[in-house]
Amino acid sequence: MQQQKSLTEWLDFLGQADIPVLKYTARELDRLRTDDAQLNARRVADVVTDDPLMTVKLLRAMQTRKHRNQQYELVDVKQTLLMMGLDTFFREVPAIPLAEDVLHAHPAALTQLLHTARRAQRSSHYAFDWALRLHDLHAEEVLVSALLTHVAEMLMWCFNPEAMLVIRKLQGADPTLRSADAQRLVLGFSGMELQRQLTLEWQLPALLANLTDPAQARSTRVRNVMLAVNLARHSAHGWHDAALPDDYSQIAELLHLDENKVMALVQTGSAAG
């Protein structure tokens, strides 16, 4: 395995990198582009926000186009597409390269990337549903923040697969080894440190930065995202994980619902698919 870049070097590299997207995303966008009856900002936004890599690719592209006097955040993908224009989007933010091609020689890393992306999709669906139930006026920011909570990890799977597989092997050999400790052993920094710096440098939603701020831990929106992320992780292999009862209890407190109602909601609702 080659010598690892420092955190600063990775930030510089990722700042210039062409972020890959999932093959499914590219296929769906191409289908919409050639179907005038289906092509609109809402449908394109639905495809984009089903792929954390395509979402961050779009937000980064829009940040580079943003006028210097424009102060507000770009967190609503549909509004971002309307501001950019669909023709410009397809021309300037093409759905290439494909993650499946980038990781062609690393099938195990591709599997891990796809699993992480799937958890991100599920957590964003949960968080958005709960934001609507809580009458959050900025539910789109909640959705995007849940979707991008582990975007640094996904980028490292794309661009540093060998090191990420070493980290997985270390944790497999020692279940007590914390992820952050394994990451520091191999990379020299934790995934959370990379995530925090990317959030700041790429001007991603402020809610993403709040997720790592202890002072924000009890805010409704932070709790929403973190509980959605936890639920997606704990339920990734079925509904028998020992951590799920605690998740149900905390979600019930968040939504002011009975725990049995929460169980039914997340296991049979639209977000559980």
C-alpha positions in Angstrom: 0.0 0.0 0.0 1.4 3.4 -1.0 2.3 6.1 1.6 -0.8 7.9 2.8 -1.5 11.5 2.1 -2.0 13.9 5.0 -5.4 15.4 5.8 -4.4 18.6 4.1 -3.2 16.7 1.0 -6.5 14.8 0.8 -8.5 18.0 1.1 -6.5 19.5 -1.8 -6.9 16.3 -3.8 -10.6 16.0 -3.2 -11.1 19.7 -4.0 -9.8 19.0 -7.5 -11.2 15.5 -8.0 -14.0 14.6 -10.4 -16.4 13.0 -8.0 -17.8 9.7 -9.4 -21.5 8.9 -9.3 -23.5 5.6 -9.1 -24.2 3.8 -12.4 -28.0 3.8 -11.5 -27.9 7.6 -11.2 -26.3 8.0 -14.6 -28.8 5.7 -16.2 -31.8 7.4 -14.7 -30.6 10.9 -15.5 -29.9 9.8 -19.1 -33.5 8.3 -19.3 -35.0 11.6 -18.0 -32.9 13.7 -20.4 -34.3 12.0 -23.4 -38.0 12.0 -22.2 -39.5 15.5 -22.6 -42.7 14.4 -20.9 -40.9 13.3 -17.8 -38.1 15.9 -17.6 -38.5 18.5 -14.9 -36.6 19.8 -11.9 -38.5 17.7 -9.4 -37.8 14.4 -11.1 -34.2 15.2 -11.7 -33.9 16.3 -8.0 -35.4 13.0 -6.9 -32.7 11.1 -8.9 -29.9 13.3 -7.6 -30.9 13.0 -4.0 -31.0 9.2 -4.2 -27.2 9.4 -4.7 -25.0 11.1 -2.0 -22.1 11.3 -4.5 -24.2 13.0 -7.2 -25.7 15.3 -4.6 -22.4 16.6 -3.3 -21.1 16.8 -6.9 -24.0 19.2 -7.7 -23.7 21.3 -4.6 -20.0 21.7 -5.2 -20.6 22.8 -8.8 -23.2 25.3 -7.7 -21.0 26.8 -5.1 -18.4 27.5 -7.8 -21.1 29.4 -9.7 -22.5 31.3 -6.7 -22.2 35.0 -6.8 -19.9 36.4 -4.2 -22.7 38.5 -2.7 -25.0 35.5 -2.5 -25.1 34.7 1.2 -27.7 32.0 1.6 -27.0 28.3 1.6 -27.7 26.0 -1.4 -29.3 23.0 0.3 -32.5 22.5 -1.7 -31.6 20.4 -4.7 -34.7 21.2 -6.7 -34.2 25.0 -6.2 -30.5 24.5 -7.1 -31.5 22.9 -10.3 -34.0 25.6 -11.1 -31.3 28.3 -10.5 -28.8 26.5 -12.6 -31.2 25.3 -15.3 -31.5 21.7 -16.5 -29.6 22.3 -19.7 -26.7 23.7 -17.8 -26.9 20.9 -15.2 -26.6 18.2 -17.8 -23.8 20.0 -19.6 -21.7 21.1 -16.6 -22.4 18.4 -14.0 -22.3 15.2 -16.1 -23.0 11.9 -14.4 -19.4 10.7 -14.9 -17.2 9.0 -14.0 -19.0 6.0 -12.7 -18.1 4.7 -9.3 -18.4 1.2 -10.6 -15.7 2.0 -13.2 -13.5 3.8 -10.8 -13.5 0.7 -8.5 -13.5 -1.9 -11.2 -10.2 -3.3 -9.8 -11.5 -3.2 -6.2 -14.8 -5.1 -6.1 -14.7 -5.4 -2.3 -14.4 -1.7 -1.9 -17.2 -1.1 -4.4 -19.4 -3.4 -2.3 -18.6 -1.3 0.8 -19.3 1.9 -1.1 -22.7 0.7 -2.3 -23.6 -0.5 1.2 -22.7 3.0 2.6 -24.6 4.7 -0.1 -27.6 2.5 0.6 -27.5 3.4 4.3 -27.3 7.1 3.4 -30.4 6.8 1.2 -32.3 5.1 3.9 -31.3 7.6 6.6 -32.2 10.5 4.3 -35.7 9.0 3.7 -36.2 8.6 7.4 -35.0 12.0 8.3 -37.1 13.7 5.7 -40.2 11.9 6.7 -39.6 12.9 10.4 -38.9 16.5 9.4 -42.2 16.7 7.7 -44.0 15.2 10.7 -42.2 17.8 12.9 -43.3 20.6 10.5 -39.7 21.5 9.9 -39.7 24.4 7.4 -36.3 23.3 6.1 -36.9 19.6 5.6 -34.8 19.6 2.4 -31.7 20.6 4.5 -32.4 17.7 6.9 -32.7 15.3 3.9 -29.4 16.5 2.3 -27.6 16.5 5.7 -28.6 12.9 6.4 -27.6 11.9 2.9 -24.2 13.4 3.2 -23.4 12.4 6.8 -20.8 9.9 5.6 -19.8 11.5 2.3 -16.1 11.6 3.4 -16.2 7.9 3.9 -17.7 7.3 0.5 -15.1 9.5 -1.2 -12.3 7.6 0.5 -13.8 4.3 -0.7 -13.7 5.8 -4.2 -10.2 7.2 -4.1 -8.4 5.3 -1.4 -9.9 1.8 -1.5 -6.8 -0.2 -0.4 -6.4 1.8 2.8 -10.1 1.6 3.6 -10.0 -2.2 3.2 -7.1 -2.4 5.6 -9.2 -0.4 8.1 -12.0 -2.9 7.7 -9.6 -5.8 8.2 -8.3 -4.3 11.4 -11.7 -3.8 12.8 -12.7 -7.3 11.7 -9.7 -8.7 13.6 -10.5 -6.6 16.7 -14.2 -5.8 17.2 -13.3 -3.5 20.2 -11.2 -1.2 17.9 -13.1 2.0 17.4 -13.5 3.2 13.8 -11.8 6.5 14.5 -8.8 4.7 16.1 -8.4 2.3 13.1 -8.7 5.3 10.7 -6.0 7.2 12.5 -3.7 4.1 12.5 -4.0 3.7 8.7 -4.7 7.2 7.4 -3.3 9.4 10.1 -6.6 11.1 10.7 -10.2 10.1 11.4 -13.1 10.1 8.9 -14.9 12.5 11.2 -12.0 15.0 10.8 -12.1 14.7 7.1 -15.9 15.0 7.1 -15.8 18.2 9.2 -13.2 19.9 7.0 -15.0 19.0 3.8 -18.2 20.4 5.2 -16.5 23.7 5.9 -14.4 24.0 2.8 -17.1 22.9 0.4 -19.8 25.0 2.2 -22.1 22.0 2.7 -25.3 22.5 4.8 -24.6 24.1 8.2 -26.6 21.3 9.7 -23.8 18.9 8.8 -21.3 20.9 10.8 -23.8 21.0 13.7 -23.8 17.2 13.9 -20.3 17.3 15.4 -20.9 20.2 17.7 -21.7 19.1 21.2 -23.5 22.3 21.9 -26.1 21.3 19.2 -26.6 17.7 20.3 -30.0 18.3 21.8 -31.4 20.4 18.9 -34.4 18.7 17.2 -32.8 18.8 13.8 -29.5 17.3 14.9 -31.3 14.6 16.8 -33.5 13.9 13.7 -30.5 13.3 11.5 -28.4 11.4 14.0 -31.4 9.1 14.9 -32.1 8.5 11.2 -28.4 7.6 10.6 -28.3 5.3 13.6 -31.5 3.5 12.5 -30.3 3.0 9.0 -27.0 1.5 10.3 -28.6 -0.7 12.9 -31.3 -2.0 10.6 -28.9 -2.5 7.6 -28.9 -6.3 8.1 -32.5 -6.8 9.4 -34.7 -5.8 12.3 -33.1 -7.9 15.0 -30.1 -5.7 15.9 -29.7 -5.3 19.7 -29.4 -1.5 19.4 -32.8 -1.0 17.7 -35.0 -0.9 20.9 -33.0 2.1 22.1 -33.4 3.7 18.6 -37.2 3.2 18.8 -37.3 4.8 22.2 -35.4 7.9 21.1 -37.3 8.2 17.9 -40.6 8.0 19.9 -39.4 10.8 22.1 -38.4 12.9 19.1 -41.8 12.4 17.3 -44.0 12.3 20.4 -45.3 8.8 19.4 -45.7 5.5 21.1 -42.7 3.1 20.5 -45.0 0.5 18.9 -46.2 3.1 16.5 -42.6 4.0 15.7 -41.7 0.4 15.0 -44.6 0.0 12.6 -43.7 3.4 11.0 -40.1 2.6 10.2 -40.5 -1.1 9.4 -43.5 -0.8 7.0 -43.4 2.9 6.0 -42.1 4.3 2.8 -38.7 5.0 4.3 -38.1 1.4 5.2 -38.0 0.3 1.6 
